[in-house]
Every structure is written in C-alpha cells, then in structure tokens.
C-alpha cells in the first residue's frame, strides 16, 4: 500500500484530492473492502495552524452479521467536515465545535485521515437480520426440537 503524503505547511490552497484506494491499513478489523474506496476531498487553509477538510468518502465493506454470522455488505457514503491540526497541539487544545484530526503537517498522511473517518463512522453493531425475523426463527427452532413429544403423545 502506497502512502499519500502532503506537506500542508507549504503549497497553494485549496488542495483537491480525487483518489481511489483498493485497501487501507487499519480497516482489517472492520471486514473486507469489496470495491475501491473513493475519496473526493478539498483541503483548505483556515488559519496558520488550522486546516479544514470537506468532501465525500465512499466505501463498501463486507462484514459478518453479529446475529447470524452471514456476510453482510455495509455501504458507507460519508460527508466529511473535519479540522486538521499539527500533532503538537493535541494535548493543549480545548474542545472545539469542529472535529479535529491531529497529524504531522509536514508529512500529512491522507491514508490515515481516510482510515480514521471510515473507522469512526462504521456501525458498531452489524446485523442483516431484524428482530422480528430472529423471533420467528427461534419459534421455528422451538417447534422442531421436542424430543419428548412422542412420549407425551403415547401417555395421553
């Protein structure tokens, strides 16, 4: 996997990114990426220490259903609006109304930003089943497993 590094302390803004990634480091725990991760971002310089990233990230990840363990396709289309600051400000910053991603601005890694956004927006519970279908499935299973039914019928 090739890293996409930018030096945000130099250059002209806005920076437009239109990329496709086959896979990114850090997403293995979520499941298997089924298609390319499509990234369309614009990085703007808001102040000397604050940058703003806006855009869209689209990804399809195949994960296991946590109820029936079948493979389930999760499609995410994320609207991103996040601030970027140098890592040296991470411990001194107060809470802001903007979500802030901290990285070294001279070696800013786009892959890490995209991975973090996908990871933060991925659902914590993955299910392909509804509660009603699970209840019906349990009722069917209860009806099938009656080992003493024949004995009860003979006693009557």
VMD Tcl script that builds the backbone (N, CA, C; Angstrom):
set m [mol new atoms 468]
animate dup $m
set s [atomselect $m all]
$s set {name element resname resid chain x y z} {
  {N N UNK 1 A 0.850 -1.168 0.000}
  {CA C UNK 1 A 0.000 0.000 0.000}
  {C C UNK 1 A 0.898 1.233 0.000}
  {N N UNK 2 A 0.642 2.116 -0.916}
  {CA C UNK 2 A 1.423 3.340 -1.051}
  {C C UNK 2 A 0.776 4.447 -0.227}
  {N N UNK 3 A 1.595 5.126 0.567}
  {CA C UNK 3 A 1.087 6.222 1.387}
  {C C UNK 3 A 1.047 7.500 0.567}
  {N N UNK 4 A 0.003 8.295 0.780}
  {CA C UNK 4 A -0.132 9.584 0.125}
  {C C UNK 4 A 0.208 10.654 1.148}
  {N N UNK 5 A 1.410 11.240 1.018}
  {CA C UNK 5 A 1.885 12.236 1.974}
  {C C UNK 5 A 1.851 13.628 1.353}
  {N N UNK 6 A 1.448 14.605 2.151}
  {CA C UNK 6 A 1.428 16.006 1.733}
  {C C UNK 6 A 2.135 16.846 2.785}
  {N N UNK 7 A 2.754 17.939 2.354}
  {CA C UNK 7 A 3.296 18.922 3.281}
  {C C UNK 7 A 2.309 20.080 3.304}
  {N N UNK 8 A 1.513 20.167 4.363}
  {CA C UNK 8 A 0.484 21.202 4.438}
  {C C UNK 8 A 1.042 22.560 4.857}
  {N N UNK 9 A 2.303 22.608 5.276}
  {CA C UNK 9 A 2.902 23.893 5.627}
  {C C UNK 9 A 3.358 24.659 4.391}
  {N N UNK 10 A 3.424 24.001 3.254}
  {CA C UNK 10 A 3.830 24.632 2.004}
  {C C UNK 10 A 2.788 24.330 0.940}
  {N N UNK 11 A 2.765 25.131 -0.090}
  {CA C UNK 11 A 1.876 24.864 -1.206}
  {C C UNK 11 A 0.733 25.845 -1.282}
  {N N UNK 12 A -0.042 25.718 -2.341}
  {CA C UNK 12 A -1.187 26.610 -2.538}
  {C C UNK 12 A -2.472 25.867 -2.199}
  {N N UNK 13 A -3.416 26.614 -1.708}
  {CA C UNK 13 A -4.683 26.038 -1.262}
  {C C UNK 13 A -5.809 26.651 -2.057}
  {N N UNK 14 A -6.906 25.968 -2.228}
  {CA C UNK 14 A -7.279 24.640 -1.716}
  {C C UNK 14 A -6.592 23.517 -2.488}
  {N N UNK 15 A -6.405 22.405 -1.798}
  {CA C UNK 15 A -5.858 21.192 -2.403}
  {C C UNK 15 A -7.030 20.256 -2.663}
  {N N UNK 16 A -7.192 19.856 -3.918}
  {CA C UNK 16 A -8.287 18.949 -4.283}
  {C C UNK 16 A -7.733 17.540 -4.455}
  {N N UNK 17 A -8.362 16.597 -3.790}
  {CA C UNK 17 A -7.966 15.190 -3.868}
  {C C UNK 17 A -9.108 14.378 -4.452}
  {N N UNK 18 A -8.812 13.641 -5.495}
  {CA C UNK 18 A -9.780 12.739 -6.113}
  {C C UNK 18 A -9.045 11.416 -6.325}
  {N N UNK 19 A -9.164 10.512 -5.355}
  {CA C UNK 19 A -8.372 9.283 -5.371}
  {C C UNK 19 A -9.252 8.056 -5.153}
  {N N UNK 20 A -8.682 6.922 -5.561}
  {CA C UNK 20 A -9.287 5.620 -5.286}
  {C C UNK 20 A -8.231 4.767 -4.601}
  {N N UNK 21 A -8.621 4.153 -3.490}
  {CA C UNK 21 A -7.736 3.249 -2.765}
  {C C UNK 21 A -8.341 1.854 -2.805}
  {N N UNK 22 A -7.515 0.847 -3.035}
  {CA C UNK 22 A -8.011 -0.532 -3.018}
  {C C UNK 22 A -8.200 -1.019 -1.586}
  {N N UNK 23 A -7.268 -0.645 -0.716}
  {CA C UNK 23 A -7.341 -1.062 0.680}
  {C C UNK 23 A -6.520 -0.084 1.498}
  {N N UNK 24 A -6.867 0.081 2.749}
  {CA C UNK 24 A -6.135 0.971 3.641}
  {C C UNK 24 A -5.793 0.244 4.926}
  {N N UNK 25 A -4.645 0.581 5.482}
  {CA C UNK 25 A -4.202 -0.003 6.743}
  {C C UNK 25 A -5.140 0.432 7.870}
  {N N UNK 26 A -5.515 -0.497 8.714}
  {CA C UNK 26 A -6.360 -0.186 9.859}
  {C C UNK 26 A -7.815 -0.564 9.675}
  {N N UNK 27 A -8.204 -0.992 8.486}
  {CA C UNK 27 A -9.604 -1.354 8.243}
  {C C UNK 27 A -9.824 -2.868 8.277}
  {N N UNK 28 A -8.774 -3.635 8.540}
  {CA C UNK 28 A -8.881 -5.094 8.530}
  {C C UNK 28 A -9.865 -5.602 9.578}
  {N N UNK 29 A -9.936 -4.920 10.716}
  {CA C UNK 29 A -10.827 -5.353 11.796}
  {C C UNK 29 A -12.300 -5.160 11.449}
  {N N UNK 30 A -12.597 -4.263 10.522}
  {CA C UNK 30 A -13.990 -3.991 10.162}
  {C C UNK 30 A -14.549 -5.040 9.214}
  {N N UNK 31 A -13.718 -5.591 8.361}
  {CA C UNK 31 A -14.165 -6.544 7.358}
  {C C UNK 31 A -13.313 -6.417 6.117}
  {N N UNK 32 A -13.836 -6.919 5.005}
  {CA C UNK 32 A -13.101 -6.887 3.748}
  {C C UNK 32 A -13.659 -5.783 2.857}
  {N N UNK 33 A -12.773 -4.915 2.367}
  {CA C UNK 33 A -13.182 -3.853 1.447}
  {C C UNK 33 A -13.510 -4.516 0.116}
  {N N UNK 34 A -14.751 -4.342 -0.367}
  {CA C UNK 34 A -15.212 -5.042 -1.562}
  {C C UNK 34 A -14.886 -4.314 -2.856}
  {N N UNK 35 A -14.844 -3.017 -2.826}
  {CA C UNK 35 A -14.566 -2.237 -4.025}
  {C C UNK 35 A -13.589 -1.148 -3.624}
  {N N UNK 36 A -13.236 -0.306 -4.539}
  {CA C UNK 36 A -12.317 0.781 -4.218}
  {C C UNK 36 A -12.947 1.766 -3.233}
  {N N UNK 37 A -12.102 2.342 -2.405}
  {CA C UNK 37 A -12.516 3.427 -1.517}
  {C C UNK 37 A -12.376 4.705 -2.330}
  {N N UNK 38 A -13.488 5.384 -2.557}
  {CA C UNK 38 A -13.485 6.588 -3.391}
  {C C UNK 38 A -13.415 7.805 -2.483}
  {N N UNK 39 A -12.387 8.623 -2.702}
  {CA C UNK 39 A -12.124 9.783 -1.851}
  {C C UNK 39 A -12.149 11.040 -2.712}
  {N N UNK 40 A -13.035 11.964 -2.356}
  {CA C UNK 40 A -13.105 13.273 -3.012}
  {C C UNK 40 A -13.095 14.319 -1.908}
  {N N UNK 41 A -11.912 14.896 -1.671}
  {CA C UNK 41 A -11.739 15.832 -0.568}
  {C C UNK 41 A -11.124 17.139 -1.051}
  {N N UNK 42 A -11.428 18.204 -0.327}
  {CA C UNK 42 A -10.812 19.509 -0.546}
  {C C UNK 42 A -10.224 19.957 0.786}
  {N N UNK 43 A -8.928 20.279 0.777}
  {CA C UNK 43 A -8.254 20.765 1.982}
  {C C UNK 43 A -8.051 22.266 1.825}
  {N N UNK 44 A -8.591 23.029 2.771}
  {CA C UNK 44 A -8.469 24.486 2.757}
  {C C UNK 44 A -7.681 24.935 3.977}
  {N N UNK 45 A -6.942 26.017 3.813}
  {CA C UNK 45 A -6.189 26.575 4.938}
  {C C UNK 45 A -7.070 27.607 5.611}
  {N N UNK 46 A -7.464 27.324 6.850}
  {CA C UNK 46 A -8.353 28.201 7.606}
  {C C UNK 46 A -7.560 29.252 8.367}
  {N N UNK 47 A -6.451 28.838 8.951}
  {CA C UNK 47 A -5.522 29.750 9.624}
  {C C UNK 47 A -4.132 29.126 9.543}
  {N N UNK 48 A -3.171 29.729 10.213}
  {CA C UNK 48 A -1.801 29.229 10.159}
  {C C UNK 48 A -1.690 27.820 10.753}
  {N N UNK 49 A -2.522 27.506 11.732}
  {CA C UNK 49 A -2.428 26.208 12.416}
  {C C UNK 49 A -3.638 25.302 12.178}
  {N N UNK 50 A -4.671 25.807 11.528}
  {CA C UNK 50 A -5.895 25.026 11.331}
  {C C UNK 50 A -6.223 24.900 9.851}
  {N N UNK 51 A -6.456 23.664 9.431}
  {CA C UNK 51 A -6.860 23.364 8.065}
  {C C UNK 51 A -8.227 22.698 8.124}
  {N N UNK 52 A -8.987 22.830 7.059}
  {CA C UNK 52 A -10.336 22.274 7.016}
  {C C UNK 52 A -10.447 21.312 5.839}
  {N N UNK 53 A -10.948 20.116 6.112}
  {CA C UNK 53 A -11.148 19.101 5.072}
  {C C UNK 53 A -12.641 18.896 4.898}
  {N N UNK 54 A -13.100 19.063 3.655}
  {CA C UNK 54 A -14.505 18.810 3.321}
  {C C UNK 54 A -14.537 17.882 2.122}
  {N N UNK 55 A -15.574 17.070 2.069}
  {CA C UNK 55 A -15.701 16.200 0.917}
  {C C UNK 55 A -16.482 14.946 1.218}
  {N N UNK 56 A -16.246 13.928 0.388}
  {CA C UNK 56 A -17.008 12.693 0.453}
  {C C UNK 56 A -16.064 11.500 0.399}
  {N N UNK 57 A -16.367 10.494 1.193}
  {CA C UNK 57 A -15.640 9.222 1.186}
  {C C UNK 57 A -16.680 8.117 1.032}
  {N N UNK 58 A -16.510 7.263 0.017}
  {CA C UNK 58 A -17.444 6.154 -0.219}
  {C C UNK 58 A -16.688 4.834 -0.144}
  {N N UNK 59 A -17.299 3.871 0.549}
  {CA C UNK 59 A -16.666 2.564 0.698}
  {C C UNK 59 A -17.742 1.502 0.912}
  {N N UNK 60 A -17.463 0.284 0.452}
  {CA C UNK 60 A -18.324 -0.872 0.705}
  {C C UNK 60 A -17.468 -1.930 1.392}
  {N N UNK 61 A -17.889 -2.330 2.589}
  {CA C UNK 61 A -17.137 -3.299 3.382}
  {C C UNK 61 A -18.035 -4.491 3.686}
  {N N UNK 62 A -17.508 -5.690 3.445}
  {CA C UNK 62 A -18.242 -6.912 3.763}
  {C C UNK 62 A -17.835 -7.363 5.164}
  {N N UNK 63 A -18.811 -7.383 6.063}
  {CA C UNK 63 A -18.561 -7.751 7.459}
  {C C UNK 63 A -19.507 -8.880 7.856}
  {N N UNK 64 A -19.196 -9.541 8.956}
  {CA C UNK 64 A -20.045 -10.617 9.468}
  {C C UNK 64 A -21.197 -10.038 10.271}
  {N N UNK 65 A -22.413 -10.557 10.022}
  {CA C UNK 65 A -23.574 -10.186 10.829}
  {C C UNK 65 A -23.332 -10.703 12.243}
  {N N UNK 66 A -23.602 -9.879 13.230}
  {CA C UNK 66 A -23.345 -10.267 14.611}
  {C C UNK 66 A -24.464 -11.132 15.191}
  {N N UNK 67 A -25.518 -11.374 14.402}
  {CA C UNK 67 A -26.612 -12.229 14.846}
  {C C UNK 67 A -26.532 -13.611 14.210}
  {N N UNK 68 A -26.439 -13.647 12.874}
  {CA C UNK 68 A -26.469 -14.938 12.178}
  {C C UNK 68 A -25.129 -15.305 11.531}
  {N N UNK 69 A -24.136 -14.432 11.593}
  {CA C UNK 69 A -22.783 -14.650 11.083}
  {C C UNK 69 A -22.707 -14.779 9.569}
  {N N UNK 70 A -23.737 -14.321 8.855}
  {CA C UNK 70 A -23.669 -14.273 7.401}
  {C C UNK 70 A -22.896 -13.031 6.991}
  {N N UNK 71 A -22.292 -13.090 5.808}
  {CA C UNK 71 A -21.578 -11.927 5.276}
  {C C UNK 71 A -22.600 -10.854 4.905}
  {N N UNK 72 A -22.345 -9.621 5.335}
  {CA C UNK 72 A -23.250 -8.504 5.106}
  {C C UNK 72 A -22.467 -7.360 4.481}
  {N N UNK 73 A -23.022 -6.771 3.443}
  {CA C UNK 73 A -22.361 -5.655 2.770}
  {C C UNK 73 A -22.806 -4.345 3.408}
  {N N UNK 74 A -21.853 -3.591 3.922}
  {CA C UNK 74 A -22.110 -2.291 4.539}
  {C C UNK 74 A -21.578 -1.230 3.589}
  {N N UNK 75 A -22.471 -0.391 3.077}
  {CA C UNK 75 A -22.063 0.698 2.184}
  {C C UNK 75 A -22.102 2.004 2.960}
  {N N UNK 76 A -20.980 2.700 2.954}
  {CA C UNK 76 A -20.885 3.984 3.638}
  {C C UNK 76 A -20.607 5.080 2.623}
  {N N UNK 77 A -21.335 6.159 2.738}
  {CA C UNK 77 A -21.066 7.370 1.971}
  {C C UNK 77 A -20.969 8.491 2.999}
  {N N UNK 78 A -19.759 8.887 3.297}
  {CA C UNK 78 A -19.502 9.809 4.399}
  {C C UNK 78 A -19.282 11.228 3.894}
  {N N UNK 79 A -20.008 12.159 4.463}
  {CA C UNK 79 A -19.751 13.575 4.234}
  {C C UNK 79 A -18.775 14.016 5.313}
  {N N UNK 80 A -17.607 14.437 4.908}
  {CA C UNK 80 A -16.556 14.775 5.854}
  {C C UNK 80 A -16.433 16.281 5.991}
  {N N UNK 81 A -16.361 16.726 7.231}
  {CA C UNK 81 A -16.129 18.134 7.556}
  {C C UNK 81 A -15.310 18.137 8.845}
  {N N UNK 82 A -13.999 18.052 8.696}
  {CA C UNK 82 A -13.124 17.868 9.851}
  {C C UNK 82 A -11.952 18.845 9.782}
  {N N UNK 83 A -11.508 19.281 10.952}
  {CA C UNK 83 A -10.344 20.152 11.028}
  {C C UNK 83 A -9.071 19.336 11.140}
  {N N UNK 84 A -7.968 19.931 10.719}
  {CA C UNK 84 A -6.657 19.289 10.818}
  {C C UNK 84 A -5.729 20.244 11.544}
  {N N UNK 85 A -5.038 19.720 12.545}
  {CA C UNK 85 A -4.030 20.495 13.267}
  {C C UNK 85 A -2.778 19.646 13.426}
  {N N UNK 86 A -1.675 20.332 13.674}
  {CA C UNK 86 A -0.418 19.639 13.911}
  {C C UNK 86 A -0.518 18.835 15.204}
  {N N UNK 87 A 0.174 17.721 15.227}
  {CA C UNK 87 A 0.121 16.814 16.376}
  {C C UNK 87 A 0.601 17.476 17.663}
  {N N UNK 88 A 1.424 18.515 17.559}
  {CA C UNK 88 A 1.946 19.164 18.772}
  {C C UNK 88 A 0.862 19.901 19.547}
  {N N UNK 89 A -0.297 20.150 18.926}
  {CA C UNK 89 A -1.404 20.836 19.598}
  {C C UNK 89 A -2.404 19.873 20.235}
  {N N UNK 90 A -2.187 18.584 20.098}
  {CA C UNK 90 A -3.177 17.600 20.549}
  {C C UNK 90 A -3.463 17.682 22.048}
  {N N UNK 91 A -2.443 17.847 22.860}
  {CA C UNK 91 A -2.638 17.844 24.309}
  {C C UNK 91 A -2.989 19.206 24.884}
  {N N UNK 92 A -2.825 20.281 24.117}
  {CA C UNK 92 A -3.082 21.621 24.653}
  {C C UNK 92 A -4.408 22.206 24.175}
  {N N UNK 93 A -5.019 21.606 23.163}
  {CA C UNK 93 A -6.273 22.143 22.618}
  {C C UNK 93 A -7.449 21.883 23.542}
  {N N UNK 94 A -8.346 22.829 23.574}
  {CA C UNK 94 A -9.625 22.674 24.269}
  {C C UNK 94 A -10.618 22.072 23.275}
  {N N UNK 95 A -11.764 21.653 23.793}
  {CA C UNK 95 A -12.821 21.137 22.919}
  {C C UNK 95 A -13.303 22.257 22.012}
  {N N UNK 96 A -13.473 21.924 20.745}
  {CA C UNK 96 A -13.961 22.881 19.765}
  {C C UNK 96 A -15.235 22.329 19.141}
  {N N UNK 97 A -16.005 23.184 18.456}
  {CA C UNK 97 A -17.202 22.678 17.799}
  {C C UNK 97 A -16.880 21.797 16.594}
  {N N UNK 98 A -15.644 21.835 16.149}
  {CA C UNK 98 A -15.220 21.094 14.971}
  {C C UNK 98 A -14.467 19.838 15.400}
  {N N UNK 99 A -14.694 18.734 14.714}
  {CA C UNK 99 A -13.880 17.548 14.951}
  {C C UNK 99 A -12.489 17.837 14.415}
  {N N UNK 100 A -11.465 17.470 15.165}
  {CA C UNK 100 A -10.098 17.776 14.761}
  {C C UNK 100 A -9.295 16.486 14.649}
  {N N UNK 101 A -8.588 16.367 13.537}
  {CA C UNK 101 A -7.691 15.244 13.273}
  {C C UNK 101 A -6.267 15.767 13.441}
  {N N UNK 102 A -5.480 15.132 14.310}
  {CA C UNK 102 A -4.118 15.590 14.593}
  {C C UNK 102 A -3.099 14.709 13.874}
  {N N UNK 103 A -2.202 15.376 13.127}
  {CA C UNK 103 A -1.119 14.692 12.419}
  {C C UNK 103 A 0.026 15.668 12.221}
  {N N UNK 104 A 1.184 15.131 11.857}
  {CA C UNK 104 A 2.326 15.960 11.494}
  {C C UNK 104 A 1.998 16.649 10.168}
  {N N UNK 105 A 1.960 17.979 10.159}
  {CA C UNK 105 A 1.550 18.715 8.961}
  {C C UNK 105 A 2.583 18.661 7.845}
  {N N UNK 106 A 3.845 18.420 8.184}
  {CA C UNK 106 A 4.872 18.345 7.141}
  {C C UNK 106 A 4.841 17.000 6.422}
  {N N UNK 107 A 4.324 15.985 7.056}
  {CA C UNK 107 A 4.176 14.655 6.450}
  {C C UNK 107 A 2.748 14.174 6.660}
  {N N UNK 108 A 1.799 14.947 6.182}
  {CA C UNK 108 A 0.389 14.625 6.393}
  {C C UNK 108 A 0.008 13.424 5.535}
  {N N UNK 109 A -0.505 12.384 6.181}
  {CA C UNK 109 A -0.844 11.136 5.511}
  {C C UNK 109 A -2.351 11.085 5.261}
  {N N UNK 110 A -2.740 11.190 4.006}
  {CA C UNK 110 A -4.158 11.145 3.620}
  {C C UNK 110 A -4.764 9.794 3.986}
  {N N UNK 111 A -3.985 8.724 3.832}
  {CA C UNK 111 A -4.483 7.378 4.132}
  {C C UNK 111 A -4.957 7.270 5.577}
  {N N UNK 112 A -4.186 7.858 6.508}
  {CA C UNK 112 A -4.570 7.808 7.922}
  {C C UNK 112 A -5.863 8.572 8.180}
  {N N UNK 113 A -6.015 9.724 7.537}
  {CA C UNK 113 A -7.243 10.518 7.696}
  {C C UNK 113 A -8.454 9.739 7.198}
  {N N UNK 114 A -8.344 9.145 6.014}
  {CA C UNK 114 A -9.459 8.395 5.426}
  {C C UNK 114 A -9.784 7.169 6.281}
  {N N UNK 115 A -8.762 6.437 6.728}
  {CA C UNK 115 A -8.985 5.263 7.587}
  {C C UNK 115 A -9.692 5.649 8.878}
  {N N UNK 116 A -9.256 6.743 9.479}
  {CA C UNK 116 A -9.869 7.188 10.734}
  {C C UNK 116 A -11.331 7.574 10.532}
  {N N UNK 117 A -11.638 8.275 9.447}
  {CA C UNK 117 A -13.021 8.682 9.181}
  {C C UNK 117 A -13.917 7.467 8.955}
  {N N UNK 118 A -13.430 6.478 8.215}
  {CA C UNK 118 A -14.218 5.261 7.980}
  {C C UNK 118 A -14.424 4.512 9.292}
  {N N UNK 119 A -13.363 4.376 10.053}
  {CA C UNK 119 A -13.435 3.643 11.323}
  {C C UNK 119 A -14.406 4.308 12.289}
  {N N UNK 120 A -14.372 5.639 12.377}
  {CA C UNK 120 A -15.252 6.354 13.304}
  {C C UNK 120 A -16.723 6.299 12.884}
  {N N UNK 121 A -16.988 6.154 11.586}
  {CA C UNK 121 A -18.365 6.171 11.097}
  {C C UNK 121 A -18.924 4.788 10.793}
  {N N UNK 122 A -18.122 3.749 10.958}
  {CA C UNK 122 A -18.596 2.390 10.728}
  {C C UNK 122 A -19.543 2.006 11.863}
  {N N UNK 123 A -20.662 1.332 11.566}
  {CA C UNK 123 A -21.612 0.980 12.635}
  {C C UNK 123 A -20.980 0.041 13.662}
  {N N UNK 124 A -21.309 0.275 14.919}
  {CA C UNK 124 A -20.742 -0.560 15.980}
  {C C UNK 124 A -21.424 -1.923 16.045}
  {N N UNK 125 A -22.656 -2.009 15.553}
  {CA C UNK 125 A -23.385 -3.278 15.511}
  {C C UNK 125 A -23.752 -3.559 14.059}
  {N N UNK 126 A -23.304 -4.693 13.538}
  {CA C UNK 126 A -23.580 -5.079 12.155}
  {C C UNK 126 A -24.572 -6.226 12.176}
  {N N UNK 127 A -25.767 -5.984 11.632}
  {CA C UNK 127 A -26.768 -7.045 11.532}
  {C C UNK 127 A -27.434 -6.993 10.167}
  {N N UNK 128 A -27.746 -8.156 9.643}
  {CA C UNK 128 A -28.534 -8.234 8.417}
  {C C UNK 128 A -29.944 -8.706 8.748}
  {N N UNK 129 A -30.170 -9.101 9.984}
  {CA C UNK 129 A -31.440 -9.655 10.433}
  {C C UNK 129 A -32.207 -8.609 11.230}
  {N N UNK 130 A -33.522 -8.711 11.186}
  {CA C UNK 130 A -34.342 -7.847 12.025}
  {C C UNK 130 A -34.756 -8.625 13.262}
  {N N UNK 131 A -35.253 -7.945 14.246}
  {CA C UNK 131 A -35.676 -8.599 15.490}
  {C C UNK 131 A -36.836 -9.549 15.216}
  {N N UNK 132 A -37.780 -9.147 14.337}
  {CA C UNK 132 A -38.931 -9.998 14.033}
  {C C UNK 132 A -38.498 -11.306 13.390}
  {N N UNK 133 A -37.548 -11.234 12.438}
  {CA C UNK 133 A -37.115 -12.468 11.776}
  {C C UNK 133 A -36.385 -13.381 12.751}
  {N N UNK 134 A -35.667 -12.816 13.705}
  {CA C UNK 134 A -34.996 -13.640 14.721}
  {C C UNK 134 A -36.011 -14.312 15.634}
  {N N UNK 135 A -37.084 -13.595 16.007}
  {CA C UNK 135 A -38.120 -14.186 16.850}
  {C C UNK 135 A -38.808 -15.340 16.129}
  {N N UNK 136 A -39.119 -15.165 14.836}
  {CA C UNK 136 A -39.745 -16.230 14.060}
  {C C UNK 136 A -38.824 -17.437 13.946}
  {N N UNK 137 A -37.531 -17.165 13.758}
  {CA C UNK 137 A -36.560 -18.243 13.656}
  {C C UNK 137 A -36.484 -19.029 14.961}
  {N N UNK 138 A -36.529 -18.334 16.084}
  {CA C UNK 138 A -36.496 -19.008 17.382}
  {C C UNK 138 A -37.757 -19.839 17.593}
  {N N UNK 139 A -38.941 -19.331 17.159}
  {CA C UNK 139 A -40.185 -20.087 17.290}
  {C C UNK 139 A -40.119 -21.372 16.476}
  {N N UNK 140 A -39.589 -21.291 15.256}
  {CA C UNK 140 A -39.454 -22.479 14.423}
  {C C UNK 140 A -38.523 -23.489 15.080}
  {N N UNK 141 A -37.435 -23.005 15.623}
  {CA C UNK 141 A -36.481 -23.904 16.270}
  {C C UNK 141 A -37.093 -24.573 17.491}
  {N N UNK 142 A -37.915 -23.847 18.246}
  {CA C UNK 142 A -38.561 -24.437 19.415}
  {C C UNK 142 A -39.535 -25.530 19.001}
  {N N UNK 143 A -40.241 -25.329 17.900}
  {CA C UNK 143 A -41.186 -26.336 17.431}
  {C C UNK 143 A -40.470 -27.585 16.923}
  {N N UNK 144 A -39.324 -27.448 16.353}
  {CA C UNK 144 A -38.602 -28.588 15.803}
  {C C UNK 144 A -37.991 -29.454 16.894}
  {N N UNK 145 A -37.493 -28.844 17.925}
  {CA C UNK 145 A -36.784 -29.593 18.961}
  {C C UNK 145 A -37.747 -29.903 20.100}
  {N N UNK 146 A -38.393 -31.062 19.997}
  {CA C UNK 146 A -39.279 -31.549 21.060}
  {C C UNK 146 A -39.035 -33.046 21.187}
  {N N UNK 147 A -37.978 -33.411 21.866}
  {CA C UNK 147 A -37.613 -34.827 21.905}
  {C C UNK 147 A -38.615 -35.706 22.651}
  {N N UNK 148 A -39.365 -35.164 23.576}
  {CA C UNK 148 A -40.287 -35.982 24.364}
  {C C UNK 148 A -41.729 -35.874 23.871}
  {N N UNK 149 A -41.937 -35.267 22.717}
  {CA C UNK 149 A -43.293 -35.090 22.205}
  {C C UNK 149 A -43.961 -36.445 21.940}
  {N N UNK 150 A -43.243 -37.379 21.361}
  {CA C UNK 150 A -43.829 -38.692 21.067}
  {C C UNK 150 A -44.175 -39.434 22.348}
  {N N UNK 151 A -43.339 -39.311 23.355}
  {CA C UNK 151 A -43.618 -39.970 24.634}
  {C C UNK 151 A -44.864 -39.364 25.263}
  {N N UNK 152 A -45.005 -38.053 25.184}
  {CA C UNK 152 A -46.195 -37.389 25.735}
  {C C UNK 152 A -47.449 -37.853 25.000}
  {N N UNK 153 A -47.337 -37.995 23.687}
  {CA C UNK 153 A -48.489 -38.452 22.913}
  {C C UNK 153 A -48.887 -39.881 23.302}
  {N N UNK 154 A -47.934 -40.748 23.587}
  {CA C UNK 154 A -48.223 -42.123 23.983}
  {C C UNK 154 A -48.871 -42.192 25.361}
  {N N UNK 155 A -48.476 -41.303 26.257}
  {CA C UNK 155 A -49.016 -41.294 27.612}
  {C C UNK 155 A -50.470 -40.844 27.595}
  {N N UNK 156 A -50.837 -39.947 26.728}
  {CA C UNK 156 A -52.219 -39.442 26.668}
  {C C UNK 156 A -53.154 -40.484 26.272}
}
mol reanalyze $m
mol bondsrecalc $m
mol representation Tube
mol addrep $m
